[in-house]
Every structure is written in C-alpha cells, then in structure tokens.
C-alpha cells in the first residue's frame, strides 16, 4: 500500500513545512510497527519548492493468517485460501486508513506545537494513491471527494493491460488536488473515505466507530451530499450504528443552522436519565444462562467438563440446589488455580463435601463421570482438533450419559461486531475452529440423533438480527422423547 502527500512552496514559505505538520523530519526515513505489518514514512523529495511525504505500508498477509491460525471461519478450505490470496498488501483499504490515523495522529488532530501558525493555513496539496479499491467506480470517487474541495482524477485500472477486452477492475489510480484545505482536513477526509470506497474494514465494527466517524467528519460530513452512503459504508452496513450516527449528524447540522450548541438542542432528557448500566460481560451472561438451564432441568449433581479456573464451579456452589459439583480439566495448572479460587484448603467440611476437582481428558471414557444429572461443556469443544471431537462426543454422550448436557461455543458470525478482533482471527489463540450457527446446529443434531437425545438451541448475549448472538448454546436432554423435533 502506498500513498503520497505533496505540497509546493517558496523561499518565504518553504514546502518542507510539511514535515513540521506531519511531525516527521524530511531527512529521516522512519518505520512504525503495527499489528498487521510495518508502516514506513519517507520523503522522496524535500526542498523549499516541493516536498512529498510517502506512507508505505508493508502488510504481512501470511503473518496475519498465521497469528490467527487460519481457523477463524470454521476451517473452510476456500475461506482459508482467501486469507492468503487477497489485495491487502497492494490496495489502499482500511488498513491504510488506520495507518494514517496512527502514524499521523497529531497532524490529523491539527496539533503542531513547534509551528502552531501552520495548522490553520491552507496548503496546495496533492495526494496520490496508485491503487485504490472503489466499489462504485470513478464516479463514486468524484461524488465523495469533489464536494470537499478536491479536484479529482480517478483513472480505472484495467484487469490486464495485455487483454483490454477484459475491461476495468474495481480499482482506480487516484490523484487529488486542492488549494483551500488544511493538512488536517485532508487527512480526515482520507481516513474516512478510503474504507468507504473499499466498502469493507479489516477489523470488526463496534459502537466506538460512531465516535470515530463523527470526530473525523467534524466540519464536513453533516452537510455532505453523500452523507448517508458514507455513514452506512463506514459502519459496515450495521443499521443500528448507522441510525445512531445519522441522528447525531442531523443534530450537528441543525445546531450549525441555528448557530447554537448541540447540547442546547438535545436537552430534552437530563444527563443522569440517559445513563444506562453497562451490560454484564459475556462470560457472566454465559454462566447465568447455563445456571438457568441447569435449574430448569432440576439437576442436583453436575459435571463441569473443562472447568478451567473454576468460575462456573464457584457459581454452582453458591446455589444449594446443586448438591454435588465435579470440575474436570486436563490441565493441572488450571485445577490448581481453581482450587485457590474456591479456597478449598479453607472451605468448611460441609461445603467441601459438595465439590471435587478431577484431572481427566474428555477424549477418553471415564467411569468416574457416569451417573450425573447434568454436564456442562462451556467454551470447550472449540479447543479440540476436529478429528478428536468424535472421541469427546462418545465419552460424554455415549459413556457418561448425563440426563442433561449444556454445550456453549462461540458464534463465528458474531465476530464482525468486534473492532478489536482483526479479520480472519479466532477469538482465542487456542481455538481450533469456530462455527457458524448452521455448522453448530448441524453437529448438535447429529450428536443428539446418534445418542438418543433431543436438543434445543438458545442464544447467549445480545441476539443480533443479522449475525445472531455472540455465544450459541445447545441443550441436550435424555428425558425428552427422541421423536421430539429439535428447536
């Protein structure tokens, strides 16, 4: 990925002032490490008459996949191949936009402590992007940039110069020129509109993106004729976030029209009244959902298979309805931490008689696990290699055969709702796979039919209308007639 920003000057106002504004010295070549590669800033030319700053982003696409182990999309072969074969290293997508925001953050905010008089001064600017993905073509590029004061040259890049009959690709060679914009304004335009033109982001979009959009769109987005398209694409077509951003942008526009402050218009509700309790963490919601299922089943003796550090065991012990709780894990270290969490060495005799921690592998049958009312596999199956899953299935459903089995696992479709999770990455480095809702339900129904259970599916966490809940749960029951239809 490559982008250049150029300006011209004179002896009285040298073009090298660009270095002060960018906080990057023209005589140095600098490198900045990012989570997806290395960003280089260098100056191909720098004198009083003309100065050009270049941002070169080296994207290590293979390292991106390897860090996530290529298992973030259920291990489908075509999905894994797409993670290796893509345009990330070459085309100016959201990766470059994020690099702009990181490397030139002070310049984007309009901060220049060394030469503050430069910040508000318009510059003769020229921005060049050799390869820019543009879903909508050159026409959309002009519709986005021309209302902001840019003169736009967007040349479609042919699919193959040797075969002109194949037509043009979705990429353009972009040149922007303006003489009435400050550098901060130019950078904010690029930060927002590069991912808008690509109509994709490499990270998962959350509510924080609304604040980023409004902050970078301050002064130009509320009155932009393509405001709706920009907002929708920047927020990855998430309708709830788009609606939130649109409402706030409309308030800004109305405030500017009335020459007043936004807070003076949006004052129908007292600040205290709009404060909402923060939702419980997903791990807490998951435990509460499991406890609800176990209570409804009437279970008294419960297995926590893959108990980890004992969070669920601790929650089970707080309810006297569960008279015996067995925590099982293959990791001695995890069991040691669980023992400390539960304070087993200081626990009263009656309470201690209710809990046992066992080391064991779920890939093998274990006669110690037979005869219990219920078993829980919470965020366990995704840590097993897929070829070992049938062994776990038989050990739990074929050998131990508790009356109720509760299984939770991540819903990979929901991963797009997290900005902090890079594209193609699993939620945890040890996850061997993450399933879609259809994949999980297909597996669960097969297991239920094979071992004589009925199964129903419940959401855990906010049930997004587009991608479902963050955690999916299957509840298997032996006491339900086998002929009953699965939910």
Secondary structure by P-SEA (a helix, b strand, c coil): cbbbbbbbbccccccccccccccccccbbbbbbcccbbbbbbbccccccbbbbbbbbbcaaaaaaaaaccccccccaaaaaaaacccccccccaaaaaaaaacccccccccccccccccccccbbbbbbcbbbbcccaaaaaacccccccbbbbbbbcccccccccccccccbbbbbbccccaaaaaaaaacccccccccccbbbcaaaaaaaaaaaccccccccaaaaaaaaaaccaaaaaaaaaaaaaaaaaaaaacccccccccccccccccccccccaaaaaaaaaaaaaaaacccbbbbccccccaaaaaaaacccccbbbbbbccaaaaaaaaaaaccccccaaaaaabbbbbbbccccccccccccccccccccccccccaaaaaaaaccccccccbbbbbbbccccccccccccccccccccccccccaaaaaaaaaaaaaacbbbbbbbbcccccccccccbbbbbbbcccccccccc
